[in-house]
Amino acid sequence: MTTTRIDRRFEKLAAEGRPALVTYFMGGDPDYATSLSIMKALPKAGADVIELGMPFSDPMADGPAIQAAGLRALKAGQTLAKTLQMAAEFRTVDDDTPIVMMGYYNPIYIYGVDRFLADAKAAGIDGLIIVDLPPEMDAELCVPALKAGVNFIRLATPTTDDKRLPKVLENTSGFVYYVSMTGITGSALADTGKVEAAVKRIKSHTSLPVCVGFGVKTAEQARVIGASADGVVVGTAIVNAVANVLGPDGRTTADPAEAVATLVNGLAQGVRAARLQVAQ
């Protein structure tokens, strides 16, 4: 498989001696134009990797905030085709920031795997996180994605033991996403000592970067997690920043892109402080 933007970004960050800030937002929330403005604001605010959420009507791993964001997006007319279009429009102004599409397999299956991978590659997508496709189903999408030059990023959890982990990592590329707790997105932050031990355990099985998510909301939390991980993933806090500037009628009461940028800027400072403090 050829080198992707994800590979190049983590190589660059490793040379700088700092972890990545990986930012998730829901494509199409609260509408297409606003969502695109949020996406464009992320790199300027300090995001190193963008996770672009694919709205789906029946999510399994998402907490209430991301579920609500997905429903807002669907209500506003967001489709998988429009989410790909959003990535393509972003690429007209930014050809460097890696984009990982995150969601569920059903919309891709309906769209058609071959068609989806061709369109995703054309739109500038670098990786996929499909939370409901286990390794036993790699032939469905994972292997075709790798052949198309798109990273397939797998989730590892606290319940992924040493017997299961090699199977999970078998066709994983780009980075490993460590879900720091059992449960849904947006839960409380996991015990940082346990996170550090889990990252070390995963790294004993792979040379890929390990990014930690589920529960990170503040710059201080990002700094603490970033001290042991190669990347810190933030999603629910960003989705909430959008929801917090929406009135009861769904109209914006302030600029969502500005609200997200303010949050991400603080998180980026926390991530950048992580290795600086370790080095002292």
Buried (B, 14 or more C-beta within 10 A) or exposed (E): BEEBBBBEBBEEBEEEEBBBBBBBBBBBBBBBEBBBBBBBBBBEBBBBBBBBBBBBEEBEBBBEBBBBBBBBBBBBEBBBEBBBBBBBBBBEEBEEBBBBBBBBBBBBEEBEBEEBBEBBBEBBBBBBBBBBBBBEEBEBBBEBBBEBEBBBBBBBBBEBEEEEBEBBBEBBBBBBBBBBBEBBBBBEBBEBEEBBEBBEBBBEBBEBBBBBBBBBBBBEBBBBBBBBBBBBBBBBBBBBBBBEBBEEEEEBEEBBBBBBBBBBBBBBBBBBBBBEEEEE
